[in-house]
Amino acid sequence: RAARFQIETLRHGTMPVARHLDVLVRRAQVRMATLHALLWAPLAALLDGRSRVVVVPHDQLGTLPFAALYDGERYVAETCALAIAPSAQVFLRGRSHRPVAARRVLAVGETSRLPQAASEVAFVAGLFDDATMLAGPDATLARVEAEAGGADVPHLACHAQFREDNPRFSALHLVDGALTVDAIEQWHLRSATVVLSACETGLADQGRGDEMVGLVRAFLLAGASRVVGSLWPVDDAVTACFMDAFYRELRAGGGPAAALRFAQRTVLIAHPHPSHWAAFAVYGGF
């Protein structure tokens, strides 16, 4: 809770706390160092030399940015590529369910709630020779479902809502309605890497164990190989820099986890607070 409190200090952007940013970075590092000592350091002998680590988080640890755990000198993101899995079974499935090469992108932007989504999806679509862009009135439930099955990378920039009362009602909001967990599970995706550029898409109900019920799990059940989701809202300008670095590495042949790590380390240089660079995680495998 203390670590999440430090993350939340930048929930409404940098400007209100700009004068105190250096102090806030140090406070976040203190909390992340405490968690590192509790969770990561005891595994040091097993993790030594490992370039890739998968984490199956239990209960409230599902809200924790493991990439931002800090040993006093370096973040975990600087030492290895991380993947999160809703369960060990999902990770084992992901080992044989590799993501297809990132060649064809579907870029979706719902602009009635997120006006900046139009420029984001135009930018993403412009990075690929084979791209379909659905923005504004074109970002409908039917169009998105029809196009998603043929995309290597469905990129969805829209408002998201996690429903604590019933996680199966969690949804992405498109121009003509809500794309719920139940609806997503009926899709047929071809080992795609799904990128959810929306607020808190990585949140889930862990219940009493590690079987996370939410948007991420729904896309994995629909056939996605990997899902990139966020644990908290991220500044629009920082997200644009993050996605630029992520897609450059992904198009170059790096896997989703390697591309995420590259993006994290790139953004970390200019925006050192974990709230800026550690929001996104890769789910399902490397």
Buried (B, 14 or more C-beta within 10 A) or exposed (E): EEBBEBBEBBEEBBEEBEEEBEEBBEBBBBBBBBBBBEBBEEEEEEBEEEEBBBBBBEEEBBBBBBBBBBBEEEBBBBBBBBBBBBBEEBBEBBEEBEBBEBEBBBBBBBBBEBEBBBBBBBBBBEBBEEBBBBBBEBBBBEBBBEBBBBBBBBBBBBBBBBBEEEBBBBBBBBBEEBBBBEBBBEBEBBBBBBBBBBBBBBBBBBEEEBBBBBBBBBBBBBBBBBBBBBBBBBBBEBBBBBBBBBBBBBBEEBBBBBBBBBBBBBBBEEBBBBBBBBBBBBBBBB
